[in-house]
Amino acid sequence: MKSVLISGGAGFIGSHLCDRLLLRTDVQKLVVVDNLWTGLFANIAHVRDPRFHFVKSDVETLQSSEKFDEIYHLASPASPPWYMKEPQRTISANLLGAFRLLDLLKKGGRFCFTSTSEVYGDPLVSPQPESYKGQVDCTGPRSSYDESKRCTESLLFELQRTRGLDVRVVRPFNTYGPRTRPDDGRAVSNFITQALAGRPITVFGDGMQSRSWGYIDDIVDGFARYFWIEETDYRGPLNVGNDREISVLEVAQYVSRLVGGAPIVFEPSPPQDPTNRRPDLTNANYVMPDWSCKVSYEQGVAMTLDWFRKSMTAGAAE
Ligand code: UDP
């Protein structure tokens, strides 16, 4: 039986991963650490399971006398406006968080980390294989996120190399779906909340920049498979994402159509906004041959819109 700790477990992706962890019968205890900076208690409020324990704390100063068989490190903001506002705290959550959590790992335990496709920066090759070194500006406005993810990868892979640490690192591409904060600020949730509130949809730049939009269930399914596979000869970081690349403008137009024609306005691009992003899934297909993204962005955006509509109605009724 396994004792498991997840940092950032009240966050958007973390809370979905908690639900999957609780489906495992070999999990004896699940400790969720979250400071509720970008996470929301509402994301885990539905859990009724005696194995589940919530601790409100910054991950880097977490007090614990216990050690764990598996640790999942997800604590970090992931939305550009949030991490750009508090870069020092972002670096601390990722890097110092990893240092603290490594202290809490049992000998022979497994350390799982959600890195990011942002390690590729504004990529010059497409699609991006894990071997692509990326194009990141280490003094730019996105660097607190990109570089702290990269440095945490470095820490973990160097411990794998020098001490044989059991490491699993995923690099998720743009992920959206239920439990995103309404004020998260990323494209899909922003477009939906704007349209539902009767405000114009804000497209930054000309909207021709593209992303590969992955629905949360598909992405977390990929994480779970890679994190939980007992034996694999693949040791590197793994891209997890939907490899259908679609422009920001197309997503905005689709959301607009779904709500009956919300207006679209164009605003200046955020600094160093990547022009494109698409995962090369060769390694993912090798490591998890039964995994693929099953939800098209048309279905996923419609389901996310439904979820926001319901949660906004429920919120208004409270
Ligand atoms: N974006 C946009 N309008 C918004 C929010 C985001 O046009 O209200 C654009 C943003 O400039 C970027 C893309 O959508 O080109 C994806 O942004 P997001 O913040 O979702 O994720 P990123 O890939 O930048 O981390």
Residues whose N, C-alpha, C, O or C-beta is under 5 A from the ligand:
A	BS01	UDP	A78 P80 G185 R186 A187 N190 T202 V203 F204 Q209 V248 D273 P274
